[in-house]
Amino acid sequence: MKRMMAFFLVLLCCSISYAENFDRLVFFGDSLSDNGNLYEVMSKLGSSIPPSPYFKGRFSNGPTWAEDLGERFAKDFGSSYKIYAYGGSTAASLNSFNTIAPTLMSEQLDAYLQDESLLDHSKTLYLIWIGANDYLFEPNGNIEALTNASVAYIAQAVNTLSIIGGRHFLILDLPDLSKTPFAKEKNIGPQLYAFTQAHNQRLATVVNELKLAHPESSIVLFHVSDSFKTLVDTPEVYNQKYKITIRNTTDACWTGNVLDDQQPSDSSKNPEEYLFWDDVHPTAVIHQLLAQIVGDEIAKEWG
C-alpha cells in the first residue's frame, strides 16, 4: 500500500500544462481501455464478463489507463471524457461479442457520432488503441490481409472524424503480443510477434499518410511498443522513475481468465509487482503507468 501511495504522489506532483485546451477526451478501443462497458451489457443478459476478481467489470485488478488519464484531465483542466471501448473489440475482424455490443471499430465510431454529432469536435482529443484481438485468436491467419484490414479501419475512423471537424488524434500502436503469457501458453509466440511487427509497421505508414491528407490536424502515433519493450527488458528504468516495483514481466498474477470465475485469487501474490494481471491484460499499476506516459506524450505534442 505504501508503494502505491508513493506512485500516486509521483503522478500528482507531475505538473503538466497543455497549450491546447481539450474540452473532451474520447477513447476507442478494446479491453485494454474498457471501463465496464462490456460488463454492463453482459450483466443485462445474466452473465458476468469479466467476473470477480476482475475489478468492477474492468479487464484488470483496477481502473484502466483511459480512466486514469480521463480523470487526470477532468481534475486538472475540467475536461470531460467518454470511453467507447468494449472488451473483445476488433478493428476489422468479426468477434465473439459483435452481435450484442458495439465491438467493431466502426460500431464504436457510429455510437460516438450518434451521441455527439452536434459538438465542436475541434476541441476533442481522440485516442485510438485497437487491433490486438484481430490477431490473438487468428495466429495462423494471413498477416498482410489482417493487418491491412485492421489499420484501414483505424484510418477510416480518423478520416470520418476529420470530416466532422476532429483535429487532434493520438493513435497507439501494439505492444509485442508474443511476450504475453497467452502466447507462451498457446505456443504461438512467433506468429504473434510477426503480427505485431506487421501491424505497427503498417500503422506507422498509414499515420504518415493521414498527416499528409489532413495537414490541418495533429495526428500523433504513440509507440506503446517501445515503452512495453523497456518495461519487459529493463523494468528498473520505470521502477526508479515512477517509484513502482515491477519484478515479474512474464507471468500472469492471476491464472484465471475472463471466462473463468472458478480460479481463486492467490493472496500471496502482489499485483503491484506484476506486469500482467491475467494471460493478456496488464495490472492496475501498469495502467497507471501508461496513463502517465501517455500524458507526458500529450504534453510534448500539444503543450
N, C-alpha and C positions, 0 to 999 in steps of 0.2 A: 504493500500500500504506500509506503514512503517513497518507493521508486516511482510509482505512478504519480504521486503528488509532485515530485521533482520534475517529471516530464511535463505536467500541466503548467508548472511555473515557467519552464523554458518557453512554452508556447505563448503564455500571457506576456512574457517580457519581450517577445519579438515584436517590436512596433513596426508596422508596415504602412506606408502611405501609398495611395493609388491616384495617379493623375486622372484616370478615367473613373468617374463616379457611377459605378454599376448599380442600377436600381434593382436588378434582379439577376439571380443565377439560375440557370436551367440545366438539369443533368439528364442525359440519355445514356442508357447502358443496360447492364445485366446484374447478376447477383453481387458483383463487387461494389455496386452503388445502391442497390435496392434497400430502401429504408422500411420495408414491411409491406410493400405493395402486393407482392405475390401471396404473402401470408394472409393478407386481408381477403383476397379473392378466394383462396383455398379454404379459409375458415368458414366462409358463407356456404361452401359446398360440403362442410362437415369434415374437412381434413386439415391437418396441421403440418404445413410445409413452409419453412423448416421447423422441426419440432424442438422441444427443450432437449439439451441445454443451450441451443442457439438463443441469442438474446432478442426477445420480443419481435420475432419474425425476421430478424436480420440473418445473413449468412455468415455470422461471426459470433464472437462472445461479447460484442458491444456494438455501438453505432458505427456506421460506415464513414469512410473518408468524405463522402459527399455531404453527409450531415455535419461532420466536424467542420468542414470548410464553409458550408452554408451558415452554420451557427456563428462562426467567427466573423463572417461578413455582416450578419444581422446585428451582432453585438457592437462591432467596431464602426460600421458605416450605415447601419439602418437599412441594409439591403434585405429584400425577401428572397426566398429560394423555393424551387419546386423540383422534385425528383420524379422523373417519369420512368426510371429504370425498373425492370422486373427481373427477378431471378429466372434463369433459364433462357433469357433472351438471346437472340442471334441477330446478326446484321442482315443476313440473306437467307440462310437455310431454315426450313421448317423445323419446329422444335416441339417438345412434349406438351407445352402449355399454350401453343398458339391459338387453339380453339376456344380457350376460356379466358385469356388475358392478352393485353397488347404486348406480346413478347417478340415482335419483329421490330426492327428499327423503324420501318415505315409506319407501323401502327402507333408507336410512341410519338412519332412526329405528327401523325394525324390527330392524336389526342391533344397534343400541345396546341395545334392550330385551332382546334375547336374551343379550347379553354381560353386562349389568349390572343385571338385574332385581332382584337381592337387595341392592343397595347402598342406603345412606342418601342419597337424591338431594337432600336439603335442603342439603347442603354442596358441591354441584356447581354450577359456573358454566357455563351453556350458551351457546355463541357460534354464531350462525347467520348465514351470509353466502352467499346463493344467489339466483339469478334471472337473471343476465346471459345465460346460454345459452338461456333461454326466448325471448329476443328477438334475439340476434345473428344467428341463422340463420332468423328469421321476420320480416324487416324490413317485409314488406307484410301481415303478419297483423293481425287485429283487436285494436287496442290495449287497449280496455276488457276484452274477453274474456280475453286472455292475461295481462294484469296482475292482473285479479281472481283468476284461477285460481292464478297464481304466489303471490300474497300469501296466498290462502286456505290453501295447503298449509303455508306458514310458520306461520300462526296455528294450524293443526291440530296442528303439532308442539309448539307451546307449550302448547296445551290438553292434549295427551296427556301431556307431561312433567309438567305441573302435577298431573294426576290421580295420578301415582305419587310425588308429593312434591317435584318440582322447584320451586325458589323463586327462582332467580336466572338472569336471561336478558339477554344482550346481543345485540341484533339490528342488523346493519349494513345500511345502505341501499346503493344502487348509485352508483358514480362515473358521470360523464357518458360514456356509451358512444360518443357522437358524436365524442369527442376522441381515440379510439383510431386508430392507423394503419390498422387494419382498416376502419373506417368511411370513411376517406379513400380507401383502395384500391378499395372496392366502391361508392363514391359513394352511401352510404346514411346520411350524417350526420343529415339532418333526421328521418328515420324513427327512428333510434336515440335521438336527443335526445327525441323525443316519448315513446318507450317508457320512457326513464329517468325523465322527469318524471312520467309517469303511475304508474309503479311506486313511486316514492318518495312521492308524494302519497297513494296508496292505502295504502302501508305505514305511514305516519305515522298515518293514520286508524285502521287496524286495531290498531296498537300501543296507541293510546289506549283502544280498546275492550277490549283484553286487560287493560289496567291496571284498568279498572272491573270486569271479570269476575273478576279474581284479585287482590283487594286485599291478600291475604296475601303476594304475591310482589313482587319487584323486577324490573321489565321495562323495560329501557333501550334506546332507539333511538340508535345512534351514526351520525352523519351523515358517512360517508365522502365523500359528495358535496361537502361543504364543504371538507374537507381537500384533496380532489383538485383542486377549483377553485383553491384558493390555490396549490397546487403547480404547476398548469399556468400560471396567470396571473402569479404572482409567486414563482418558486422561491427567490428570495433570502431570503424570510421563513424558510423551513425550512433553507436553507443556513447562514444565520447562527445560528439557534437550535440546530441539531443538528450543526454542523460538517461538513456534506456539500457536494458540489459538483455539483448537478444543473444542467445547462446546456441539454440538449435535451429538451423535453417534448412533441415532436410526432412524432418519427421512431422507428422500431424500431432498436435497436442491432444486432440480428441479423436478416437479411432472410429467413431460412428460416422454417419453421413446424413444428408438432408432427408433421406427417405427411411432412416433407421433411428427410432427413438428408444430402442431396447438396449443400446450400448451405454452403460453407465459412465458418467464423467469421473475421471481419476483425480481425486482431490490432492494427490501427491504431486501432480504436475502444476507448474506455474505458467499460465498462458503468457505472462509478460516476458518470458524467456524464449518464446517460440515465434517463428515467422508464420507458420501455418497453424490455423485453428483445426481444420479438417484436411482432407486429402487435396483440396484445391484452394480454399479460401483463407485469407490471412487473418491473423488475430486482431483484436481491437487496437492494440498498441501500434501495429503496423498501419492500420487505417489512420490513426492519429498522426503517425509519422508522414504518411503520404499527403495528408491534408496540409501539413506544414510545408513539405517540399513543393507541392503544387502552389500553395500560397506564395512561396518565395518566387516561383516562376512567374506568377501573375504580376507580382511587384516589379520583377525585372522587365517584363514585356510591356506592361501598361503603366508602370509607376513613373 
